[in-house]
Amino acid sequence: MSMSSGRLVLDTSLGAISLALLSAAAPLTVNHIKSLVSANLYDNCCFYRSDFVIQCGLQTPDGRSVPNPYDDLSVNESQSPANKAVGNKRGTAAVAHWDVPDCGNSEFFINLSDNMHLNDAYGGYCVFAQIQEEDNESWETVDRIANVIKNDPQQRPRIHHIQVLLVSATILNQVNSSSAQLCGGVAAAIAAALASYATALSSQVIMPLGGAEAAASTRNVASASASTSSPISSASSLGELLEVPPSSQHTHNRGKKSRNFVQAAAKRVGPAVVRLDTELNSPAQDRNRGAGNPPAFFSRGIQPWQYHASFDPDNRGQGSGFVWDARKGLVVTNNHVVAGASRVRVSFTNGARYDGTIVGADEAADLALVRITLEDSDGSAQRFKEDFVGARLPSVKLGDSNSLGVGDWVIAVGNPFGLDNTFTLGIISNLRRSSAEVGIPDKRVEFLQTDCAINPGNSGGPLLNAAGEVVGINTAIHADAEGIGFAIPINRALRVLNDLSEGRQPTHAWLGIQMVTLTPAMSREFNSLANASGVLPLTYGALVVSVAPNGPAARAGVRIGDVIAYADGAPVPTMARLQELVEEAPVGHPMRLTIFRYQFKPALWQRILGKPAIPPPVKSEEVEVLMGDLRDASSFW
C-alpha cells in the first residue's frame, strides 16, 4: 500500500462523496497536526490526508534533505527507484510505501496499483475509505476514480499528487474485532509518524476538513486552484469545498448525516446561542439609540408576528447573544439590543427561557453583558436543573480574531426575524473597518467585515471561524446593500467584557477632534483649488476637520486644518491609526501630538498684512493633549 502527497480530499463517509481541492503550497503547522492526530484519530469521521507527509525521504523544493518518517513501516528510499524518480521529476518526494495487515474484509481496502502498472513510474495507489454497507453510490464513485486513473494516462501524474488516505473509527467498527485491532494499529503508527514528522513541516496553514475538532485557519482556500484538471480533481462548487457536493445532499445522502465544518460548528455552538426578547421602558424613546428599532446600520429588528397578540410590538425588541461564562450565567450581546429595556428574557434552543439582568453595558463599544437570573420563588432554579444536564449551561469557545485573514471562512449565527439558531456562511471581506467607514463614528471599534448573510435579529450573535470558535460579535449591516455585515473582533471585545463582568465601567480616552485620513490625491485636489485660502502641508496623516469647543485638543491649541503626523512618537499615516492610539491611551494620559499647520497662501498673507509677504516655512509643532474621558463628550474622538 502506498500514499502520495495530496491536494484532493475524498470522503466517502456516511455516503457523502466529497471533493475538496486545496492549495499546492499548504502544509500544516505543527500545532494543527498535533491537534488533528491527538483529537481526531478515532473520531467518527477523521481525515489523514497525504499532504501531511509531503517530501518524505527525498528533498524539499529548495534542496533540503528530509528524513523519511516511515522507515519502520516502508520501503527505504534507497530501495525505491520509483520514489526517487517521482521526487526528482516533481521536486517533491511524494510516495511512501508500507505494508498493511489484512483486516479481514478486503472490500474496504482497494489497492488500485495492482491493475494499473504504475509502480515503476509513480508508485502505488490506495484508497482506505469509510463506506457504509450497501451504499452503492459510494462504491460507484470509488470505481469511477479507479477507472480515471487506470484508463487515462494523462491523469496519472496529476492524480499521483492528489491521492489521499482516510482513516475512520466507523469503518474499523464494521469489521471483526481482531481485524479492527490490526487496522487500528496501522492508524496509530501513521499518527505517531505524523507527530514525529511535524517539526519538519513549514508554518503555513490549510483549509479545515471537518470532524469534531477540525482546526485551523483557512487562508489558503482562496488560492486553491485547479492545478489538477482531472474530472475528479476540480473543486468547481462551494459544496465541493465544504466536502458536501450538491449531488450528495440529495441522492447520495439518503437521510444520512453529512460531515463538514459548518455542521460541526452548528452542533457545537448552537446550544449556546440565545434569543433575547426585551420590553422597552417607553415606546416613545429615541429609536435611533438603544432598544426598539435600531439605526439603519444596525442588524436588529422586530416583526409583529413574533409576539403574542396581547403584546404591543412597538414596546418590544429582539436580538441575539451567546453564553460566554457558563459558571456565572453571563450572556454577551450588543448594547443596542438591550439599551432602554425594563425586562430581558433569554431563550435557548431547547425551549428553556429565563429572565436576564443587565450586568453592564458600554455604549461606545456597543457591548453588553446579561446575567441569567434563577429564583427559587418562581421555580426557575428547579427548571434549570431539568433543562440542562448537570445544571450547567452550554457555552462557546473563544478564538483569536487577530489570526484571521481576508478570505477566511466565517459563520454567522443568530435569530434573524425570530428564526432561532440560523447559521449562514461567508468569508472575511476586510479586517479593519473603522467606525467612521461603517457610518457610526461614535463607536470605539474597528470592525471585521463579512459577506455572511446578517439580518435584523442577528445583532449580538457570534461570528465563528471554521473551527467553531467565536472570533466576532455580529453588530451591523449596511442598510443599502446585501452581503456587507460588520462584527466586533472578539479580542477587542474581551477588554470591555472583562471590565463589565468584574463590575467596572470601561473607560475611553477622548481627544476632542473629528478627522479624516489625508491622502496624496486629497491633498493635490485641495491644493489645486483656486479659491482655497491655503495649502495642506502634508500628503498623509490625520487631517483635523473639527475641534470640540473646550475639549482636550482645543485646550492644547489644536486647530482645524492641522495635520497630525505623530502621536507619542508613533507614525499616524491614517485616521484609523490615530483612533487606535487614542483608544489604547488611558484617561488622563498626556499625549504628545506632532502636527503640521495649514499654510495660508501668499495672497492671503498680503491681504492680512497689507504688503507682500512670504508665508512661514512648513514645519512641525508639538502639542501635549491631556486625554479626557469620552463620557464627557459626544462623537468627537
Buried (B, 14 or more C-beta within 10 A) or exposed (E): BBBBBBBBBBBBBBBBBBBBBBBBEBBBBBEBBBBBBEBBBBBBBBBBBBBBBBBBBBBBEEEEEBEBBBBEBBBEBEEBEBBBBBBEEBBBBBBBBBEBEEBBBEEBBBBBBEEBEBBEBBBBBBBBBBBBEEBEBBBEBBEEBBEBBBEEEEBBBBBBBBBBBBBBBBBBEBBEEEBBEBBBEBBBBBBBBBBEBBEBBEEBBBBBBBBBBBBBBBBBBBEBEEBBEBEBBBBEEEBBBBBBBEBBEEEBBEEBEBBBBBBBBBEBBBBBBBBBBBBBBEEEBEBEBBBBBBBEBBBBBBEEEBBEEEEEBBBBBBBBBBBBBBEBBBBBBBBBBBBBBEEBBBBBBEEBBBBBEBBBBBBBBBBBBBBBBBEEEEEBBEBBEEBBEEEEBBBBEBBEBEBBBEBBBBBBBBBBBBEBBBBBBBBBBBBBBBBBBBBBBBBBBBBBBBBBBBBBBBBBBBBBBBBBBBBBBBBBBBEEEEBBBBBBBBBBBBBBBEBBBEEEEBBBBBBBBBBEBBBEEBBEEBBEEEEBEBBBBBBBBBBBEEBBEEBBBBBBBBBEBBBBBBBBEEEBBBBBBBBBBBBEBEBEEEBEBBBBBBBBBEEBBEEEEEEEBEEEEEEBEEBEBBBBEBEEBEBBB
